[in-house]
Amino acid sequence: MTDMSEPAFPKFYHLPVFFTLQPVAATRQVQMELWAEVLQMYIVQHPETWEIAGSCPVFSHPSNGCRLRTEAVQCVLTYAVEHGLAEWATGTSRDEVIWWRCPKQDIVAKLRRWAQDTGQQGMVFTLTELVDNDSVNCLFPGMPMKAVKMAVLELQGQGRAMLMESQDGMDGVKFV
């Protein structure tokens, strides 16, 4: 695990006040923007990480002992979702998000382009094939299945794919 105090994090991350939810709206807005910046840096430093929850190490500073409280984490995650940086990992729970390494629209566009450029229209793939490093069709190594499903559902809404859900959990996608 990478040390949170490494120089890749901006100076403001090391200030105890950064870990306290700011009461003034304008200040809180800036604080949320800065937290979004820190979380994006964290995601870049931890390529295996797609999901961010309240238990994520970035919300606790290892050197100064500060920890962002649950209410503040909720504000940060809500801000990220409202600004298109993340989506709730589940429809009902508000304690974990899937953080988009790039805008979700870019992931959807990459999936659509891949299907078009490689002649995959009419073909069916399991969602696992799109994220499994051992698959020749791997587009998004390590991406959580929930995120792949969200991207496919977006394509389905555009009429470019059809999600094929199965009882055994091996959901698939047919590109149209």
C-alpha positions as CSV (number, residue, x, y, z in Angstrom):
1,M,0.0,0.0,0.0
2,T,1.3,3.4,-0.9
3,D,2.0,5.8,2.0
4,M,-0.6,8.6,2.0
5,S,2.1,11.1,2.9
6,E,4.1,10.7,-0.2
7,P,4.8,13.9,-2.2
8,A,2.3,13.1,-4.9
9,F,-0.4,14.5,-2.6
10,P,-0.9,18.2,-2.6
11,K,0.2,20.2,0.5
12,F,-3.4,20.9,1.5
13,Y,-3.9,17.1,2.1
14,H,-1.5,17.3,5.0
15,L,-3.4,20.0,6.8
16,P,-5.7,18.8,9.7
17,V,-8.4,21.3,8.7
18,F,-8.7,19.5,5.3
19,F,-10.2,16.5,7.2
20,T,-12.9,18.6,8.9
21,L,-16.1,19.3,7.0
22,Q,-16.2,23.1,6.4
23,P,-19.5,24.8,7.5
24,V,-19.4,27.7,5.1
25,A,-20.9,26.7,1.7
26,A,-18.3,28.5,-0.5
27,T,-15.5,27.0,1.5
28,R,-17.1,23.5,1.5
29,Q,-17.5,23.7,-2.3
30,V,-13.7,24.3,-2.6
31,Q,-13.1,21.5,-0.1
32,M,-15.2,19.1,-2.2
33,E,-13.3,20.1,-5.4
34,L,-10.0,19.5,-3.6
35,W,-11.2,16.1,-2.2
36,A,-12.1,15.1,-5.8
37,E,-8.6,16.0,-6.9
38,V,-7.1,13.9,-4.1
39,L,-9.3,11.0,-4.9
40,Q,-8.3,11.2,-8.6
41,M,-4.7,11.1,-7.6
42,Y,-5.3,8.2,-5.3
43,I,-7.0,6.2,-8.1
44,V,-4.0,7.0,-10.4
45,Q,-1.6,5.8,-7.7
46,H,-3.6,2.6,-7.1
47,P,-4.5,1.3,-10.6
48,E,-6.3,-1.8,-9.0
49,T,-8.7,0.5,-7.3
50,W,-12.0,1.3,-8.9
51,E,-14.3,1.5,-5.9
52,I,-14.1,4.1,-3.2
53,A,-15.8,3.6,0.2
54,G,-15.7,5.3,3.6
55,S,-13.1,2.8,4.6
56,C,-10.7,3.8,1.9
57,P,-7.2,4.7,3.3
58,V,-7.2,8.1,1.6
59,F,-9.8,9.3,4.1
60,S,-7.3,8.8,7.0
61,H,-4.0,10.6,7.2
62,P,-1.3,8.3,8.4
63,S,1.0,11.0,9.8
64,N,-1.2,13.5,11.6
65,G,-3.9,11.0,12.7
66,C,-6.8,12.9,11.1
67,R,-9.7,11.0,9.6
68,L,-12.6,12.3,7.6
69,R,-15.8,11.6,9.5
70,T,-18.6,9.6,7.9
71,E,-20.8,12.6,7.2
72,A,-17.9,14.3,5.4
73,V,-17.1,11.2,3.4
74,Q,-20.8,11.1,2.3
75,C,-20.5,14.7,1.2
76,V,-17.4,13.9,-0.8
77,L,-18.9,10.8,-2.5
78,T,-22.2,12.7,-3.2
79,Y,-20.2,15.5,-4.8
80,A,-18.3,13.0,-6.9
81,V,-21.5,11.4,-8.2
82,E,-23.2,14.8,-8.8
83,H,-20.2,15.9,-10.9
84,G,-20.0,12.8,-13.0
85,L,-16.7,11.6,-11.4
86,A,-18.3,8.5,-9.9
87,E,-21.5,6.5,-9.6
88,W,-23.1,4.8,-6.7
89,A,-21.9,1.2,-6.6
90,T,-25.4,0.0,-5.8
91,G,-28.8,1.6,-6.3
92,T,-29.7,1.6,-2.6
93,S,-26.5,2.0,-0.6
94,R,-24.8,5.4,-0.5
95,D,-21.5,4.3,1.1
96,E,-19.5,3.2,-1.9
97,V,-18.9,4.6,-5.4
98,I,-17.3,3.4,-8.6
99,W,-14.8,6.1,-9.5
100,W,-14.4,6.7,-13.2
101,R,-10.7,6.8,-14.1
102,C,-11.9,8.8,-17.1
103,P,-15.4,10.1,-17.8
104,K,-17.9,7.3,-18.1
105,Q,-18.8,8.6,-21.5
106,D,-15.2,7.9,-22.6
107,I,-15.5,4.3,-21.4
108,V,-18.9,3.9,-23.2
109,A,-17.3,5.4,-26.4
110,K,-14.3,3.1,-26.2
111,L,-16.6,0.1,-25.9
112,R,-18.8,1.3,-28.8
113,R,-15.7,2.0,-31.0
114,W,-14.2,-1.4,-30.2
115,A,-17.4,-3.1,-31.2
116,Q,-17.5,-1.1,-34.4
117,D,-13.8,-1.2,-35.3
118,T,-13.5,-5.0,-34.8
119,G,-16.7,-6.0,-36.4
120,Q,-18.4,-7.2,-33.2
121,Q,-21.9,-6.1,-34.1
122,G,-24.2,-9.1,-33.6
123,M,-21.6,-10.8,-31.5
124,V,-22.2,-11.8,-27.8
125,F,-19.6,-11.6,-25.1
126,T,-19.6,-12.2,-21.4
127,L,-19.0,-9.1,-19.4
128,T,-16.1,-11.0,-17.8
129,E,-14.3,-11.2,-21.2
130,L,-14.2,-7.4,-21.2
131,V,-12.4,-7.1,-17.9
132,D,-10.4,-10.4,-17.6
133,N,-6.7,-9.9,-18.2
134,D,-6.5,-13.4,-19.7
135,S,-9.1,-12.7,-22.3
136,V,-8.1,-11.6,-25.8
137,N,-11.2,-9.2,-25.7
138,C,-10.1,-7.5,-22.5
139,L,-10.8,-3.8,-22.8
140,F,-10.9,-2.7,-19.2
141,P,-8.5,-4.8,-17.0
142,G,-9.7,-5.0,-13.4
143,M,-12.8,-2.9,-13.9
144,P,-15.5,-4.0,-11.5
145,M,-18.3,-5.9,-13.1
146,K,-20.7,-3.3,-11.8
147,A,-18.9,-0.6,-13.8
148,V,-18.9,-2.7,-17.0
149,K,-22.6,-3.3,-16.5
150,M,-23.2,0.4,-16.1
151,A,-21.4,1.1,-19.4
152,V,-23.3,-1.6,-21.2
153,L,-26.6,-0.2,-19.9
154,E,-25.6,3.2,-21.2
155,L,-25.0,1.6,-24.6
156,Q,-28.3,-0.2,-24.4
157,G,-30.0,3.1,-23.8
158,Q,-28.4,4.4,-27.0
159,G,-29.7,1.3,-28.8
160,R,-26.1,0.1,-29.5
161,A,-26.0,-3.0,-27.2
162,M,-28.3,-5.4,-25.4
163,L,-27.5,-6.6,-21.9
164,M,-28.1,-10.3,-21.5
165,E,-28.6,-11.2,-17.9
166,S,-28.3,-14.8,-16.8
167,Q,-29.2,-16.7,-13.7
168,D,-25.7,-18.0,-13.2
169,G,-24.1,-14.5,-13.0
170,M,-22.4,-14.8,-16.4
171,D,-24.1,-11.7,-17.9
172,G,-23.3,-10.9,-21.5
173,V,-23.6,-8.2,-24.0
174,K,-24.7,-8.3,-27.6
175,F,-23.6,-5.4,-29.7
176,V,-26.1,-4.1,-32.2
